[in-house]
Amino acid sequence: MKKYLIIILSLCIIYLATSMSEGDQPSNDIPCNFIFESVESNTDYLDELEIYLYKNSKEILEDLQIETPEIITITFYSSKAEYQNSLNRIFEDYEIGHAKSRTEIEMVSPLASDINISKEDMFKVVVHEVTHCYMNQKYEKSINQVWL
């Protein structure tokens, strides 16, 4: 019985270790770092987002020739209303995120019930905002001067 249990456990470990393809895992040679902040209890999407960001950021960093980007903190709000209440400015109705500075992004959570956008499209918006941060790290301009 112990022998079968060990074999089953070994197979489970092998499966878990190989369930993600090598290209899906963040690589140690990619010098981009993110800090996620969220008040939500369900943050399962963050692991998926991290992989998505690493894949897309690598290409952006190579294109911009940035070798050591600054750490970017991404804050997620649980609703569009909460996000909009945090802004100290007039906002557009379609706005769901912005690059606050060269190292800070504020976004509506991909799980927010008051937005009508898929999680995958939200991930694209996050990459767009990360690109603003990288552009401003590279070119030292005000975040409002770089429109993508």
Backbone torsions as a table, in degrees:
resi	resn	phi	psi	omega
1	MET	NA	-44.9	179.6
2	LYS	-62.5	-38.2	-179.5
3	LYS	-62.0	-43.2	178.8
4	TYR	-67.4	-38.4	178.8
5	LEU	-63.3	-41.9	178.6
6	ILE	-65.0	-41.7	178.8
7	ILE	-63.8	-44.5	179.9
8	ILE	-63.6	-44.8	177.9
9	LEU	-61.7	-40.9	178.8
10	SER	-62.3	-43.2	178.7
11	LEU	-64.3	-39.5	178.0
12	CYS	-63.3	-43.0	179.6
13	ILE	-64.0	-43.6	178.5
14	ILE	-62.3	-43.2	179.2
15	TYR	-61.3	-46.9	-179.1
16	LEU	-64.1	-38.6	-178.6
17	ALA	-68.7	-27.1	-176.8
18	THR	-110.3	3.6	-176.3
19	SER	-67.6	-28.1	174.1
20	MET	-96.4	134.2	176.6
21	SER	-70.0	160.6	-176.6
22	GLU	-59.2	-36.0	-179.1
23	GLY	-71.5	-17.2	-179.4
24	ASP	-84.4	-18.6	-175.7
25	GLN	-88.1	138.3	175.3
26	PRO	-59.2	131.3	-177.7
27	SER	-92.8	145.7	179.3
28	ASN	-67.4	-19.0	-178.5
29	ASP	-85.1	-3.8	178.1
30	ILE	-90.0	115.6	-172.9
31	PRO	-87.5	37.0	178.6
32	CYS	-110.1	136.8	-177.1
33	ASN	-130.0	141.0	179.9
34	PHE	-132.3	146.0	171.8
35	ILE	-118.1	127.8	179.1
36	PHE	-104.1	133.5	175.6
37	GLU	-124.6	130.6	-179.7
38	SER	-153.4	141.6	176.8
39	VAL	-94.4	0.3	-178.7
40	GLU	-73.7	150.5	176.0
41	SER	-80.9	-28.9	179.6
42	ASN	-99.9	103.0	179.8
43	THR	-119.0	27.6	-179.2
44	ASP	-59.6	-30.8	-177.4
45	TYR	-67.4	-17.2	-174.6
46	LEU	-66.1	-35.7	177.4
47	ASP	-63.5	-44.3	178.6
48	GLU	-64.2	-42.0	178.7
49	LEU	-64.1	-40.2	-179.9
50	GLU	-59.5	-45.4	178.2
51	ILE	-62.0	-44.4	179.3
52	TYR	-60.1	-44.0	179.9
53	LEU	-65.6	-42.7	-180.0
54	TYR	-62.0	-43.3	179.4
55	LYS	-60.8	-47.9	-175.9
56	ASN	-77.4	-34.4	-178.5
57	SER	-68.2	-33.3	-179.7
58	LYS	-57.7	-46.5	-179.7
59	GLU	-66.3	-41.6	179.7
60	ILE	-63.5	-44.7	179.7
61	LEU	-63.7	-39.4	177.9
62	GLU	-65.2	-44.1	179.9
63	ASP	-61.8	-40.1	-179.2
64	LEU	-85.0	-5.9	-178.7
65	GLN	56.8	47.2	175.6
66	ILE	-102.2	117.8	-177.5
67	GLU	-88.9	-37.2	-178.3
68	THR	-131.7	84.4	179.9
69	PRO	-70.7	154.7	175.4
70	GLU	-73.8	155.0	177.6
71	ILE	-68.2	134.1	-179.9
72	ILE	-108.9	126.3	176.5
73	THR	-96.5	124.9	180.0
74	ILE	-112.6	116.2	-180.0
75	THR	-101.9	126.5	179.5
76	PHE	-105.8	133.6	175.6
77	TYR	-101.8	143.2	-173.0
78	SER	-73.2	-11.7	177.7
79	SER	-151.8	161.0	177.4
80	LYS	-65.2	-37.4	178.6
81	ALA	-61.7	-43.4	178.8
82	GLU	-64.3	-42.0	177.9
83	TYR	-60.2	-49.9	-177.4
84	GLN	-64.7	-33.8	176.8
85	ASN	-65.9	-25.3	-178.9
86	SER	-78.2	-17.8	-177.1
87	LEU	-78.2	140.3	176.8
88	ASN	-104.5	40.2	-178.6
89	ARG	-157.7	171.7	175.5
90	ILE	-76.0	140.2	-177.7
91	PHE	-127.1	158.3	175.6
92	GLU	-84.3	148.7	-178.0
93	ASP	-61.4	-33.1	-178.7
94	TYR	-78.0	-11.2	-174.5
95	GLU	-67.7	129.4	178.4
96	ILE	-128.5	3.2	178.1
97	GLY	-178.1	161.7	175.9
98	HIS	-159.5	154.4	173.2
99	ALA	-85.4	109.7	-176.7
100	LYS	-74.2	-32.9	178.2
101	SER	-156.4	-172.3	-179.9
102	ARG	-70.4	-9.8	-179.6
103	THR	-133.4	10.1	-177.1
104	GLU	-135.1	135.8	175.8
105	ILE	-129.9	138.1	173.3
106	GLU	-118.2	132.8	-174.4
107	MET	-142.0	155.2	166.3
108	VAL	-76.8	142.9	179.7
109	SER	-64.1	143.5	173.7
110	PRO	-61.0	-17.5	-179.8
111	LEU	-96.0	0.8	-177.9
112	ALA	-60.1	134.9	-177.5
113	SER	-81.9	-13.3	-177.1
114	ASP	-99.8	20.6	172.3
115	ILE	-125.2	152.1	-178.9
116	ASN	-115.8	70.3	-178.9
117	ILE	-147.4	142.5	-178.1
118	SER	-72.8	159.1	178.0
119	LYS	-60.0	-40.3	-179.4
120	GLU	-63.3	-41.5	177.8
121	ASP	-68.7	-34.9	175.8
122	MET	-62.3	-39.5	178.3
123	PHE	-60.1	-38.7	178.3
124	LYS	-64.6	-37.6	177.9
125	VAL	-64.6	-40.2	178.8
126	VAL	-61.6	-44.4	178.5
127	VAL	-61.7	-39.5	177.3
128	HIS	-58.7	-46.0	-179.8
129	GLU	-68.5	-36.7	175.6
130	VAL	-61.1	-38.6	178.3
131	THR	-61.5	-39.9	174.3
132	HIS	-56.3	-46.6	-179.5
133	CYS	-61.0	-46.6	-179.8
134	TYR	-63.7	-41.0	178.8
135	MET	-60.3	-41.9	-179.3
136	ASN	-74.4	-27.6	173.2
137	GLN	-68.5	-38.9	-177.7
138	LYS	-73.5	-44.4	-170.6
139	TYR	-106.7	2.6	173.2
140	GLU	56.6	30.6	179.4
141	LYS	-100.0	162.7	173.7
142	SER	-63.4	144.7	-178.7
143	ILE	-58.4	-28.0	-179.2
144	ASN	-78.9	-12.1	-178.3
145	GLN	-89.3	-11.8	-179.1
146	VAL	-110.6	108.7	179.4
147	TRP	-109.3	122.2	-179.4
148	LEU	-106.6	NA	NA
